[in-house]
Amino acid sequence: MSTPHLPEATAPRIRLIATDLDGTLLTSDAQVSTRTRAALDAARAAGIHVVPVTARQPIGLRAVAAGAGFDAWALCSNGSFGIHLTTNEMLFADELDSETLRTVAEALSASIPGLLFASVRDGGEGFVAQHGYAAIADLNDHKRDPQTMGGVPLDQVLDAPTLKLVVRHPELAPPLIYDALQALGLTGFAATLSGAPFVEVMAEGVSKATGLAQLCAHLGIAQHEVLAFGDALNDVEMLRWAGHGVAVANAEAAAKDAADEITASNDDDGVAQVIERMLRLT
């Protein structure tokens, strides 16, 4: 991990700020603090793109967009797709094919009985849940009312490509499921944890870093011009890829190890503190 505070002479020009939401930008009660909103607005006023990069879908982003001032590009499903929040233009969508989905689900279910699955489709608006999934879900899990999820046989969850496959168990913690999935030795997909109560499976090679790279190419922004913030395993690739990666103090060890800097916690406006300092140096 490099020196936390970049000397003024070597401070890079930042043209894009990429930030995770839960556990990073948002407080523990899922709010955008006054100080953080002011810092985001100041960055936008300086001509800097401010992009949420999240495991959430658009439905979950809409819950915080007004408070954060998000109205442009966003990266959802851990970098699986990029969407413009105002125009709904889809920049890209990297889906996991149904054949690989079925292979993963069948092998993992044989290893851990009782797993339940759900598939994110249709630009993040579709959510196809297996029978029984809604019974163990909470509104905060997907920012969807479990009563609206319904339930279908597993075959229907797996019969179409997905932006993200969600895997959970009524009793087992997600890291145990994640480790079991890794132990299977299967290929053709990517898997991660976001701090939510489930494992998240995407297309092979997909991460927040790959999504961010595609958006930056579209905007004509270089890698070294990106400042990124995160706190969890699903932020690791993004923190490593960005010109300057920052983990909040409450971040998991893997995120801290991947970052160039550790700032204050999400509840202490850590993101805002770094943005304020960055703006003073530009």
C-alpha positions, 0 to 999 in steps of 0.5 A, a space after each residue: 500500500 502506497 503513501 496515503 497522501 499524495 504530494 502536491 507535486 505528484 497529485 494526478 489530475 482526476 477526471 472520474 470518481 468511481 465509488 462503491 455505495 454500501 459500506 463506502 459512500 453511504 452511512 451505516 443507515 444507508 444515507 448520504 451525509 450532508 458533507 459527502 453530498 457537498 463533496 460530490 457536488 463540488 467534484 461535479 462542479 469541477 467537471 469530474 464524472 462521479 460514478 456509482 459502481 455497485 452490486 445494486 441494480 437500478 432499482 436499488 440505485 434509485 433509492 439513493 440517487 436523489 440524495 447523492 445527485 446521481 443522474 448520469 452513468 452508473 455501473 451495476 451488478 458488480 460491473 456487469 452492465 453500464 447504464 445512464 440513469 437519466 436516459 436509460 441508455 445501456 452502454 454494455 451488458 455482460 451476461 453469464 450464459 445459461 449453460 454455465 449457470 446450470 453447471 454452476 448451480 447443479 455442482 454447487 447444489 450437490 456440494 451444499 444441499 438447500 441452496 436457493 438461487 435468483 437471477 438478475 435480468 433485463 437491464 437489472 429490472 428483472 429478478 427471477 427467484 426460485 421457490 422459497 427464496 423470497 421467504 428468506 429475503 429482506 427488503 434491504 437485500 435487493 431493495 425489492 419487496 420480497 412479496 413481489 418476488 414470486 417464485 419459480 422452479 430452479 429450471 426457470 431461474 437458470 434457463 436464460 442468461 443473467 447479469 448476476 446469479 444470486 446464491 444463498 442458504 437459509 443458514 450458511 454464511 456467504 463466505 462458506 458458500 463462496 469457498 465451496 464454489 471456489 473449491 469446485 474448480 469450475 471455470 467460465 464465471 466470476 464470483 464475489 462477495 459484496 457484504 450482502 447475505 449471498 454469493 454473487 456470480 457473474 460472467 467470466 472476467 467481469 468485475 467492477 474494474 472491467 465495467 469501469 474500464 469500459 465506461 472510461 473508454 467510452 468517456 475518453 478517460 485514462 486509467 490514471 485519471 480515476 479515483 476509486 473508493 471501496 470496502 469489500 471483496 467485490 471492490 478489490 479489482 477496482 481499487 487495484 485498477 484505478 489510478 488511485 484506490 482508496 479503502 474506507 477504515 471499515 473495509 475488509 482486509 482484502 480491500 485495504 490490501 488492494 488500496 493505495 490509501 485508507 481513509 476514514 470510515 463510511 460513517 466519518 465521511 471518509 470519501 468526502 475527506 479524500 475528495 475535499 483534499 483532491 479538489 484542493 490540489 487541483 
